[in-house]
Amino acid sequence: MTTLYVLDIDDFRPLAVAAAADPAVAVRRRGPYLELTSPGPITVDRAATGCRNAIWYSAVAAVRDGVITQWDGKGMRIEASHGD
């Protein structure tokens, strides 16, 4: 399960909302974070978030069982990691 954590604050919530547009992505609160999980990749269209540069590039708190393969001005993609 690919997991992305973002701090549960107003600035970062649009990222979780945009990711949740994919029905395979589940979002739940876990402590002070939003935990986004998916059996496959998690993709986020930056334009859908409305995040400014400073917010966009500081949104990721942690990734579990995945690796960020894209994080640029167009979007973000976290894919499952395959072994160590």
Helices and strands as residue ranges (DSSP letters): E 2-7, H 13-19, E 26-30, E 33-38, E 42-45, H 46-49, H 53-56, E 60-64, E 66-71, E 75-80
